[in-house]
Amino acid sequence: MGKIILRLDRVMADRKISLNELSEKVGVSNVNLSKIKTGKISAVRFSTLEAICEVLQCQPGDILEYDPSAE
């Protein structure tokens, strides 16, 4: 079975936005955003994903990637 890979770090780097700045604009704690950034979560609320996409001016597919060969 494949795996969902989070690419928030890449999108943040492309947009030149820090974790603190994103946290402030999205209204989610640094700790929770850090977990999303490092992929140490098992779920993301749609409202959080929507807020991240709005701030970063991106699509969910820019942040989430499916790797069918990952374990």
N, C-alpha and C positions, 0 to 999 in steps of 0.2 A: 504494500500500500504506500502511496506517495505521502508527501508532507507539504503543508502550507509554510512558506518562508516569508518572513516579514522583512521588507526593504525600507522601513521608515528611515533608518540611518542614511541610506543613499539619497533619498528624496530630501531630507533635511540638509545634507551636504550640498546638494545641487542648488537649493534655495538659500543657502548660507544663513540658516536659522539655528539658534542654539536650543538645547533642551529646555532651558529656563524660559526663553522667549516663547517657545511653542506651548509650554505648560501654561504660561500666563494667558496666552491668547485663546487656547482651547478650553481652559478651565478644568484641567485634569492635573493631578499632582505630579511632581517630578518623578516620584517613585513609580507610579503607574505608567507614565510615558516611557520611562527607562526600561520597564519590563516589556513593553510593546517593542521598543527599539531593539532590544536584545533577543526578542523572541521567547522570553520566559513566561509566556501566558498561554492559556488554553482557549481563551475566548476574548472577543472585543465587542463591546456594545456598538450597535449601528450608530447611535447618537454620537459616540466618541469618534468613530470612523468618519462620520459626516463632518464633524467639527474639524478634524485633522485635515481632511480633504479641502474644506473651505479655506482654512488658514494657509495651507501649502499650495492652493490652486492646482490640485491634482485629482486624478481619478483613483478609486479604490485599487484598481489593477496596477497602479504605480507603486503601491505600498505592499500589496499581497501578491504572491507568486506561488503557483503550484508546481512542485517538482515531483513527477511520477516515479523517479528513480531513487528518491531519498527514502531513508528508513525511519 
